[in-house]
């Protein structure tokens, strides 16, 4: 059987390929690729992010896994750490907001592990193995990632920990440089046995609050996080059935309206 994988980086695609060739299914491959992308495509996704996954299993009904980020519940003890940072694209500029006050409740860890638990067939260790290896051994920075890193330099170098990863010797990493995340590798290795509770309960209890000075995220927010499994929004287009992200997301409704035109 031939498998086809589309991804934003060779390492991300290779992770999916490894799972498929080892007998895993499409959900094993997708989740393995997403965890690996946290290393290979760090400007586009991370363990601190969130998202959605539309699942169409061969047996069973389609469902949309909603693990988007949530609004945290805390109040800052001082002035909220929330400031604008501009990315310069040459012909235009875009403002992003950064700081502890911009940190939401992450959903990626819970959501991806939930998808794998319900629909995957590989072991969690085998599924996470490509990402663990990538974080420990390192991944060459692609041309695309190097470009985005340059754009987001003010964000990626704002804190000492981030600067150590992207600008360790005072020079911003560039195409062909190797990016390594040994601590993230150790975290993923621990995640194999502990599962999402490691992130949403154990670590939440160990870290003194507030997690980030003058931010909003609290331990109670992590402990209360829930992955939601929703019925897809269904649209018909040229005799095809299109499954879309349902409310409360607006994207599916907008796409369905556009297709109706």
N, C-alpha and C positions, 0 to 999 in steps of 0.2 A: 504494500500500500504506500502510495506517495503522500507525503505531508507537505503542506505549504504554510510557512510562517512569515508574517510581516511584522517588522519591529523597527524601532528607531535607532538601534545600534546593533552591530554584529554580536556583541556579547549577550545582549538581550535575546536575540533570535537563536543563538546557540543554546541558551538555557532551555528554551522551549523544545528545540530539536533533541537535546539530550533526553528529556523526559519522554518524548514521543518514541524515540528509538529504543528506549528501555521498556516500552510497553505501557506507558502512561497514556491517559486520554487527553482530550483538548483542554479540560479544566486544569489538570496537573500542569500542562505546558503553559497555559496562560498565567497561572499564579506564579509558577517558577520564573517566568519571564518578567513579571511585575516586580518581584523581589530583587531580581538581578538588575533591573532598570534603576533601582534605588542607588546602585553603585555606578553603573555605566552611564546613566542619564540623570545625574543628581540635580540638574537645574530644572528638571521637568516633573520629578516625582520623588517621594521620600516616605519614610516611615511616619513622618509627621503630617502627611497629607490625607486625602480622602478621595472617594470616587464612586463610580457605579459600574456594575457588570451585568450585562444582559445575557442570560443563560438559556439555551435551547437544548436541553438534554434529549438524547435519542428516545429515552423512556421517561415519560412524565411531561408535565406542562411547563411552558416557558415561565421564567420569573426574572424580575429585575432586582438584583441585590443593591440596596442603597446603603453605602457606607461613607457617605459624604461627611464632611466635618460638621460639628455642632458648635453652637455659640456657648462659650464658657459662662459660668455663673458668678465668678468672683468680682470683687470690687478692688481697685488699686488702693494700696495703703498710702500712696503719695500721688504725685503727678503721673498720669498714665504714660507708660513708655510706648509711644506711638508716634512715629514721624514719617514724613514723606521722603522718598528717595527717587530720584529721576534716572531712568534708563535712556540713553541717547542712541537712537537708531540712525542718526545721520540726517535723514530728511524729516524726522519727527522725534518727539520725546514723549515718554509715558511715565506717569507717576505711580509708584508702588508704595504701600505702607508697610513698615517694618517695625520691629521692636516687640517686647514681651506682650504689649497690648494688642498685637496683631495675631497672636497665637490662638488658634481655635482648638477644639477637641478633636484629636486625630481619629480617623476611621480606617485607614488602610490595613493596619495589622489585623484588626478584628474582622474586617470584611473579607480580605483575601483568605484568611484561615478558615472562615465560615464557608466560603465557596469550595475550598478544597475538602473540608470535612464532609459536606453534603454530596458533592458531585465528583470528587477526585477518586482515583483508585491506587495511586502510588502512596508510599509511606510519606509522612511529613519530613522525615530525614532526607529521603531521596528527592523530594520536591524542593527542599531548601538547599540541597547540596551545591547546585551551581552558584547561587548567590553567596553562600558561605565562602566558596573557593574564590569567587570574583573579588569579594571584599578583602580577603586575606592576601591573595597573590597580586591583586591589582588589575586594572583594566586600562588599556591605552585610551586616551582622550581623543574622540573623533573630531573631525573638522566642524561638524555641527555643534557639538558640545563646547568646543573651544570658542566658537563664535558667541554662543549664548553666555558663557562664563565672562567673556569680555563685556557684554552688554550689562550683565548683572553684578559686575565687580563691586559696586557700592553696597550691595546686599550681601554678597558672599564673603566679604571681608569685614563686615561690620563688627563681629565679635572675635576675640582671640582664637576661640576654638574653630570657628569657620575659616578664619584667615590661615590657620595652621594647615588646613586641608587644601585650600585653594591658592595660598600665597606664602608657603612655608619659608622660603629663602628670600622673601622680599620681591620675588618675581612671580607674576600671575602665571598659573599653569597654562599650557598651550597644547596644540595638536601634537599627538605622539607621546606626550608625557604620561606617566602612569599614575593613576589615582588609586590609593589604597585606603581602606577603612577597617583596620584591624579590630577596633572596638566594636564596630557594627557586626563584624564577622563573629565575634564572641557572643554578641547579643542574639544573633540568629541561631547560633549553635545552642544557646540556652533555650531559645524559643521552641526547638525541636521537641523537647520533653515537657516543657512547662505550658506551651500553648499561649493563647492570648492573655490568660490570667497573669502571666509574667509582666506584661506591659500595663494592663488596666487595673491590676490589683496589687501585686507584690511590689513593683517599682513605685507605684503611687503611694504606698504606705511607707516606703523607705526614704523617699525624697522629702526634705523639709519644705513646708509651704511658707510663702508662695514659691511655686516652681521657678518662677522668673520674677525678679523684683519689679514691682509696679506693673504687673501683668494681671490677667483675668483668670487663667487656667487654675483649677483646683483639683485636688485628689477626688473629690466627690463627682466631678465631671467625668473623669476617666472611669470610675467605678460604675457610673450610671449609663455609660455608652451602650447603645443597642444597634445591631445591624438589622435593617428592615428588609423584608422580602416582599416585594410588591408585584401585583399583576401588571404586566406591560400595557401601555397604551397601544391600541391596535389601529393601524391605518391601512387603507387599500390604495394601491398605486399601480396603474397599468397591469391589472390582474395579478398583482403580487401583494402579499400580506407583509406589512412592515411593522415591526415591534419597536416601540419607542419608550423613552424614559417617562413614566407617568408623573402626575402631580404628587408632591408639591413642587417638583422641578418644572420649570417653564419650557425647557428646551424641546421636550417631546411634543407639546401642544403647538409650539411655533413651527416645528418641522412638519407636523401633520397639516397645519393650515397652509403652509407653503406648497406641500404636495397637492393639496386639494385645488390649488390655483392652476 
